[in-house]
Amino acid sequence: MTPDARHQTPDHNLAGLGEKNLIERFRTRLLQAGGREALVVDVGDDTAAFRVPGAEKLTLFTCDMMVENQHFRRGWYGMTPVKLGWKALATNVSDIAAMGGRPTFALVSVALPKDTEIDYIDQIHVGLVQCAQAYGVILAGGDTVGSPGGIVIDVSLLGEVAPERILRRSGAKVGDLVAVTGPLGAAAAGLQLLESQQAIPPEADILITALLEPKPKLREAQALAATGKVTAMMDLSDGLAEDLPRLCQESGVGATVALATLPVPAASRKLGLDAVQLALQGGEDYQLLFCFAPENEAIIADALTALGSAPPVVIGEITPAEAGLKLSRADGTTDEWPVGFQHFGE
Amino acid sequence: MTPDARHQTPDHNLAGLGEKNLIERFRTRLLQAGGREALVVDVGDDTAAFRVPGAEKLTLFTCDMMVENQHFRRGWYGMTPVKLGWKALATNVSDIAAMGGRPTFALVSVALPKDTEIDYIDQIHVGLVQCAQAYGVILAGGDTVGSPGGIVIDVSLLGEVAPERILRRSGAKVGDLVAVTGPLGAAAAGLQLLESQQAIPPEADILITALLEPKPKLREAQALAATGKVTAMMDLSDGLAEDLPRLCQESGVGATVALATLPVPAASRKLGLDAVQLALQGGEDYQLLFCFAPENEAIIADALTALGSAPPVVIGEITPAEAGLKLSRADGTTDEWPVGFQHFGE
């Protein structure tokens, strides 16, 4: 192929191919390389899982990288370095939770511009320690390096889960209900407001907090896992439109979501935002998405309300794979599935 | 403090404080936060270590972040994306090796500029897979994100080691010999040549390869650990001048290094570089630095030569803490310890 022809290919670089396709490409390469028998859960779930010889529980392993001006801006209203540290770890805790696990040890790699104030760095560390203490994580070390660009924080987190308690994306059955733990689209609404260059109204605080200071549903996830009645689970990091197809793909099923049942934050409506659109396509909510047989709904609801948490919000049901993914409207019509979430930096 | 007064403080930002002091600052904060009883090896060694309940072996956990134009340049002579992927994992393998361990599972987080060619990214993956296969690592997944700046690769790596085999920095005894597995300063010589803006002579290839494609001493480290005669070990990532003081600090000892015994690459001398200076202060050699009682030298040498590796190069001996760190010259005089390595981006 000549260089000219090559540059006519729309997907010759990352911008053309997209992050999601690139991740898929790397996964395919890994699976082709083989030698992965030791992995109980391979790429394609919220975390990897394997068994350390002799151990009763499985070990979970995940990482998540946050890049300045790609995932956050230091100048955002309400953004503090404490929240930055908190979120860098919290997003990983959410992945461990989504497997039904308990987080254990974390490492933190941070790249920092030379002119970063020490106070600012100290406050990132405060946020990391606060999140670690809130979720029982031991920060076991890390790496700190200079950065000619912006701040980059990458956290890798281990966790543990009893083999009989692990919740994967792959167990959903036709007829299962699809549910979430709380409102969707709050973080995306916060992002839209922060990026709008307009004055931030006080009603927006709850949405901005959802974006900047996510609270992973660790207790809820463990309670759900303990029921033994959840068939599949994941956390909503890229938005329902992107994440539910992943669960369906791993489970070999389809799903229909009832638009009218999508829980949206009241603040989004009050502010005149397209709350349903944000609920579908907005990322970074870190709510749990999970499935269970209809006859177990009371057990599931009891498990959550016993914690003082909201009962599950049923948003749809699992269908055969050939039915695909659908949105159903109150008038009985259905829509095709919308495309998924793009990070603001894309 | 007024903003003006504050900016007169030399260490108000990262450039003033330095990465090493910042890492120390984070460590102090972690140790103060407490709740670290589950860590068999805490911050301050090559890796953290802990025991997964029920497991016979200890689990090792480390990470290492590489930032474009801080740790590497894409335009360097001899730099390829395959080598970039290789090195990102290899530096971590070296840390696991330094504990006497065997690497197991890795996660790879990569931040990539939008205009990165897919071919380039694919070749990074090829390098990662090549290194993983060379050292028995399973790449268990990772994260891929966009980057408004340069490329950032952060690898986190797990390993395992039998509790009786683990080699720490803390076991060196007065009278022990201090040895290394091979030439020092090769990578730093390569770096100096690459950054010199001059034409690269063919003799430099071995030095540049040392920088761009480090080969962690995993087999050597395991053979050394198996002797049961090594009292302390670490890998040389920041250079002898920086790293030996860390080993001495953890062991509560001093050390005297005989300048004339420092092994230096022949190519450095041939090219007229200050080979001894590079051997002392140059980082990224990934040779092993280790200690043992003089009576065990033959056992140690046999363990290495049985692999087809070079025998250990004894470069000095461990002294009481109050003797501090010294360089001794052939004429019997001693020098104070030189300051350590700075990454080129600092």
Interface residues (C-beta under 8 A of the other chain):
Chain A: D11 H12 N13 L14 A15 G16 L17 E19 L22 I23 R25 F26 R27 R29 L30 A33 G35 R36 A38 L39 D42 V43 T47 A48 F50 V52 P53 G54 A55 E56 K57 T59 F61 T62 C63 D64 M65 M66 V67 E68 N69 Q70 H71 T104 F105 L107 S109 V110 A111 L112 P113 K114 D115 T116 E117 I118 D119 I121 D122 H125 V129 A132 Q133 I138 L139 A140 G141 G142 D143 T144 V145 G146 S147 P148 G149 G150 V152 D154 S156 L158 E160 H343 G345 E346
Chain B: D11 H12 N13 L14 A15 G16 L17 E19 L22 I23 R25 F26 R27 R29 L30 A33 G35 R36 A38 L39 D42 V43 T47 A48 F50 V52 P53 G54 A55 E56 K57 T59 F61 T62 C63 D64 M65 V67 E68 N69 Q70 H71 T104 F105 L107 S109 V110 A111 L112 P113 K114 D115 T116 E117 I118 D119 I121 D122 H125 V129 A132 Q133 I138 L139 A140 G141 G142 D143 T144 V145 G146 S147 P148 G149 G150 V152 D154 S156 L158 E160 H343 G345 E346
